[in-house]
Amino acid sequence: MEIQKAVEEYLEKSDKVWSWEEIKTWDNITVDYIWRLTDGTVFDTSVEEIAKACWKYNESRNYSEWLTFEVWAGQMIKWFDEWVIWMKVWQTKTVQFGPEKWYWQRNEQYVMTYSAEEVWDLSKFTEGQRVYLWIWAAALITRVTDKEITLDLNHELAGKDLIFDITIKSIN
């Protein structure tokens, strides 16, 4: 519950003071964000206090830099650009969306089982481990026996509803 409380406190204090200046196409803006699942799990955030509360804190990340991008310049997913347009500085918006906007539905064709003969050494693998098959393909090991291994190549967010909390920090 500590994570949910941290998110609620952040959202309550962040959406208090707005400027009159609205975000427009080609504006270079800086935002804070919280990216979470509908069950309250925080997947990623630029907010230091929330990163600490949900055990996602990374000492090498500079949380005071936030996220800066140019609106509609193709630097973000197009829905992110749609969400921030016409927002005001210090305004916070919460957007919930389904898998069709981001990681799609789970596809059982991406779950593959390989026999021990097809894999070097099954003893090196454990259930829950992430492995990289190619530069771009990560898989989750979902089952390991002495005879076979099952890999799930679906993105870990596939099939899940997501929530983005976006706070406009500045127009640069």
C-alpha positions, 0 to 999 in steps of 0.5 A: 500500500506504500506505493499506492499512497506515494502515487496518490500523494504525488498526484494530489500535490502535482496538479495544484498550480497551472499556468495559462500557457498550453502545450502546442505542436513542436513545443519542447516540453519537460514532463514527469511521469508514472507508468503503472498497471491497473493493479497499482504496480509501478512499471517505470517513473521519473519521480524519485520518491515513487521510484524509491517507494516501489523499489525501482530507484536507480542511483545512476539516473538523474531524477531531476532531469525528468523527460524532455521531448518535442511534441509531435516530432516522433520522439514519443509514442503518438498517443503520448503526444496526443495526451499532452497537447493542450495541457498546461504547465504543472497540469497532471493528466491520468490516462488509462488505455488497453493493450491495443494502444501499446503492447497488444494482446498476448499471443500464444504463438509467441510461447515456444517449447524446445527440447533438451536436444535443441538447447545447450544445457538446461541446467543453466536456466530457471523459471522466471529468468529473462534471456535474450535470444537475439539483440531485440528479442527478450524471452521469459522462461516459464517452465524448465524440466530435464527434457524441455524449456518453455519461453514466452516472447510476449512483452511483459506488458502484453495484454495488460491495461496501463495507466500513465500519469503525466505532469507537465513541468515546463515548456522549454 
